[in-house]
């Protein structure tokens, strides 16, 4: 499974605030482990705020070239 996605870009679409962290980070890592390049897309530039249930967790950078205009 190490190179199944080699050379492919995989988009993850998220709100800038409100995604569940584990539902983002585990698939993100799976894409990387399979050789793909994950990209985070969101409506606004900057950061996407993740949550652990109702508590704020980490923030993740949004790919700067893919914001909605």
C-alpha positions as CSV (number, residue, x, y, z in Angstrom):
1,X,0.0,0.0,0.0
2,X,3.0,2.3,0.1
3,X,2.7,3.7,-3.4
4,X,-0.9,3.2,-4.4
5,X,-1.5,7.0,-4.6
6,X,2.0,8.0,-5.8
7,X,1.9,11.1,-8.0
8,X,-1.7,11.9,-7.1
9,X,-3.0,14.9,-5.2
10,X,-5.9,14.2,-2.9
11,X,-8.1,17.1,-1.7
12,X,-9.5,17.3,1.8
13,X,-12.3,19.9,2.0
14,X,-13.1,21.4,5.4
15,X,-14.7,24.4,7.1
16,X,-12.3,26.9,8.5
17,X,-13.7,26.1,11.9
18,X,-15.4,23.0,13.1
19,X,-13.8,19.8,11.7
20,X,-13.2,16.9,14.1
21,X,-9.4,16.4,14.3
22,X,-9.2,12.6,14.3
23,X,-11.6,12.5,11.2
24,X,-9.1,14.7,9.4
25,X,-5.7,13.5,10.6
26,X,-6.1,9.8,10.2
27,X,-7.3,9.9,6.5
28,X,-4.6,12.6,5.9
29,X,-1.9,10.2,7.2
30,X,-3.3,7.3,5.2
31,X,-3.0,9.3,2.0
32,X,0.6,10.2,2.8
33,X,1.3,6.5,3.7
34,X,0.0,5.5,0.3
35,X,2.3,7.9,-1.5
36,X,-0.2,10.6,-2.2
37,X,0.0,14.3,-1.6
38,X,-2.8,15.6,0.6
39,X,-4.0,19.2,0.2
40,X,-6.4,21.0,2.6
41,X,-9.0,23.2,0.9
42,X,-11.3,25.6,2.8
43,X,-13.5,28.6,2.0
44,X,-11.1,31.1,3.5
45,X,-7.3,31.4,3.4
46,X,-5.2,30.8,6.5
47,X,-6.0,28.0,9.0
48,X,-8.6,25.4,9.6
49,X,-9.5,24.9,13.3
50,X,-10.0,21.3,14.4
51,X,-11.9,20.2,17.5
52,X,-11.8,17.2,19.8
53,X,-15.6,17.0,20.4
54,X,-16.4,20.5,21.7
55,X,-12.8,21.5,22.7
56,X,-10.5,23.4,20.3
57,X,-7.6,21.2,19.1
58,X,-4.9,21.9,16.5
59,X,-5.0,24.3,13.6
60,X,-3.9,23.2,10.1
61,X,-2.7,25.4,7.2
62,X,-5.0,25.7,4.2
63,X,-3.4,25.3,0.8
64,X,-3.1,28.9,-0.3
65,X,-3.9,28.3,-4.0
66,X,-7.4,26.8,-3.6
67,X,-9.7,29.2,-1.7
68,X,-13.1,29.9,-3.1
69,X,-13.2,33.3,-4.8
